[in-house]
Amino acid sequence: MGNVAVIGAQWGDEGKGKIVDWLSNRAEVVVRFQGGHNAGHTLVVGDKVYKLSLLPSGVVQGKLSIIGNGVVVDPWAFLDEIARVQAQGVEIGPDLLVLADNACLILPLHRDLDQAREKQAGTNKIGTTGRGIGPAYEDKVGRRAIRVGDLSDRAAVEAKMGRLLAHHNALRRGLDLPEADPKALVDELMAVAPRILPYAQPAWLRLQAIARSGKKILFEGAQGALLDVDHGTYPYVTSSNTVAGQAAAGSGLGPGSVGYVLGIMKAYTTRVGEGPFPTELFDEVGKRIGEVGHEFGTVTGRARRCGWFDAVLARQSVAVNGIDGVALTKLDVLDGFDELKICTGYTLDGASLDYLPTGQAAQAAVKPIYETLPGWSDSTRGARSWKDLPAAAVVYVRRLEELIGAPVALLSTSPEREDVILMRDPFMG
């Protein structure tokens, strides 16, 4: 098949943007299949840094880029991001960018609801970005969402708005928010519609033709598998399926079209927001990893929590995603440590576990079992071949492969596009 699905295999922020950008050189089409503009990808190309949230990374490469039906789309954020990237010299138009006409929209009322709920939850907050993604997915499954294709018909939008506000205004009253004005919302959507609709088309139909032609498709995931609404650390998760199976459902192609599944993992572990994190470090080591790794959210600017590599969770990601190979990123952040630790299992109430339990209290209570490996003093930054790595770094990578049950196909050694060691080309299977 020659297609590749790129999946974050931890809690997001694994460096998917760089890997997708690097793989885009080998692909002809790039597809986003879930999430919204809560996801952030940073691409470093020469002296330019591109920060993408909603747009597929292929736009920077000039490759056909498709936002699939599994994505929820804030139309104003969509246009703002296009304008921002165009200001950096990238031409974006409907010939380059396709927006699925059956994708659901994020409206201002979704953002209001998201932020009001988090504020009311206090210490029990989930840690969302407050951009309305969760409430938009709720309306999608509640069958009251307004979709991209509806923007061509004001009467249809007005009818759907009535059903939508029958739900939302009841919630807004309970949260001490003023009721939303249906006419004002419809007017806002109709004002932006002429700028959105040129990008809209049946993405699934376009992808069917692309697949039949034999062109290579790169499916680009957002966030990470540990934030999956089914398989992640629920309820501290995102509102969509982030695992590899969603690449098919969220784009409109059958599962046989997905091809090779490449899981992106950092050489350590990070997480943003609330929720369990068994290997989190609260000492100077954790602080150093965060500083050297520049661990701040692309979208929110929030500092990421940092910890040692968790092979238990990585092994779970390999299983639920059907990962064929791993792209290991940020190895260079570990340069200079005397020793490194890897979590190989957990203990819970005196019992040993080789997986993260489902229960919220149990997830918070597990304790990591560590294996210690020697670190290395030589720099790995910018290495582009296996022989350029210190021996201890090679041992570390090989041990990770053994523990997670998947080979490292690519090894990233800096944010620069070309600083990648290729062991296996995912497009070759």
Buried (B, 14 or more C-beta within 10 A) or exposed (E): BBBBBBBBBBBBBBBBBBBBBBBBEBBBBBBBBBBBBBBBBBBBBEEEEBBBBBBBBBBBBEBBBBBBBBBBBBBBBBBBBBEBBEEEEBEBEEEBBBBBBBBBBBBBBBBBBBBBBBEEEEEEBBBBBBBBBBBBBBBBEEEBBBBBBBBBEBEBBBEBBEBBBEBBBEBBEEBEBEEBEBEEBBEBBEEBBEBBBEBBBBBBEBBBEBBEEEBBBBBBBBBBBBBBBEBBBBEBBBBBBBBBBBBBBBBBBEEEBBBBBBBBBBBBBBBBBBBBBBBBBEEEBBEBBBEBBEBEBBBBEEBBBBBBBBBBBBBBBBBBBBBBBBBBBBBBBBBEBEEBBBBBBBEBEEEEBEEBBEEBEBBEBBBBBBBEBEBBEBBBBEBBEEEBBBEBBBBBBEBBBEBBEBEBBBBBBBBBBEBBBBBBBBBEE
